[in-house]
């Protein structure tokens, strides 16, 4: 127990954040594993978002997301799983956090959530993005990490 009490408390706090966000992404990936073999669930979600999309989200959905549906249906669960595993193990934490931040930002722009007041009160919004940004900036040399760089 003494080893957990020694050292930098900020680094220990970021390490806890890193592991918990990693677990979050692993479970997000598990929830999307069907996308690897069936693009239908992602297609349904994107088309539902398109119905109420504002101009920016509509453009993003029509020019990026829907044309790349087959690729994104596979990349999203694989990317979430990879980011989650990297964060849990502390492997390239800053890179994993930055890539996960881009994935989360992608979903918030596509859904239009980032442009609404509810984004600021949604647990998938600022808390996740803020935690990932904190790890992307300060996630170097954290305790219990495989890679300290």
N, C-alpha and C positions, 0 to 999 in steps of 0.2 A: 504494500500500500504506500510505502514511503516514496517509491519511484514515481507515483502519480502526483504526489504533492510537491515534488521538487521541479525546478525548471520554470520556464516562462508561462505564466497563466494565460496570456493572450494566445500563445501558440497552442496550448492545450484546448482552449475554447474554439479556436479555428479547426483543430483536429476533430473535435466533437461535431462541429458544423459540417465538416468534410464527410465524415462517416454517415451522418444522418441524411445529408443530401444524396450521398451515394446510394443508400438504401432506398430512398424515395425514387431515384431514377431506375433502379433495378425493378422495383414494383411497377413503375410506369411502363417499362419495357415488357414485363410479363403480361400486363393488361393488353398490350398491342401485339403479342406474338402471332395472333391470327393474321395480321396484316402481311406477314411474310409469304403466305400462300393465297391470300384473298384480298384484293384491293377494295372490295365492296364497302367494308366499314369506313375506311378513310374517304372513299368517294362520297358516301352518304353524308359524312360529317362536313366535307368541303362544300358540297352542294347546299347543305342546310345553311352554312355560313354565308354562302353566296346570296341567298334569298334576302338577307337583311344587311348586306355589306354596304359600307360607305364607299366613297370613290377610291380611296387608297387601298382598302382591303379588296375591293372588287378587282382593281387592276392587278394586285398581287396574286389573287386566286386565279384569275383568268390567264395571266401571262407566265406565272411561275409554278404554282401548286398543281393546278389541273393538268397542264401539259406534262408535268413530271410525276404524275400520280404513281405510276408503276415503280419508279425509282424511290420516291419518298416513302411509299408503303413498306419498303424493305429497309431503307436507311434509318428511318425514325426509330423503330424498335432496336435495331442493331446499334445505332448511335447512343440511344439511352442506356442500353445494357453496357456498352463499352465505357461510357462516361461514369455510370454507376459503379462498375467494378474498379475503374481507375481511382475514383474518389474514395471508395471504401478502403482500398489497399494503399492509397497515397502514392500512386504511380503517376508521375507527370501531372500533379494536381492542378497547377496553373493552366496548363493546356486543356485538360479535361474540363475544368470549370468554365473556361472561356468558350469551348465548343458547346457545352451544355447550355450556357447562357444564350448563344446564338440559336440553338434549337428552341429554347423557351420563347425567345423574342420572336422567332418565326411563327410559332403557334399563336402568340398574342396579336401579331399583325394580321395574320390570315383570318383569325376569328373576329377581328375588330375590337377585341376586348381592351387593347391598350389605349384605344381612343375614347373609352367610356369611364365615367366616374367609378363604376363598380370595380375597375381594375385596381384601384387604390385600396379596396377593402377585400379583395379576393386573395385567399391564401396561396394561390398558384401564381400570383402576380409579383408584387414588390418583395415579399419575403423570400421567395425562391430566387428571383433575379438579384436581389441585394446580397443574399448569401453566396451566390455564384460569383458575383462581382468581387466580393470580399476575398474569396478564395483565389480568383484570377489575379488579384493584386498582391495579396499577402500569403498565399498558400505555399511558400517555400520553406523547406526545412522543418516541417511540422512533426511532432512526435508520432510514433507508430506509423511511419511512412516507409514504404519500400524504397522509394526514390526521394532523396532529400533535396533534389535540385528543382 
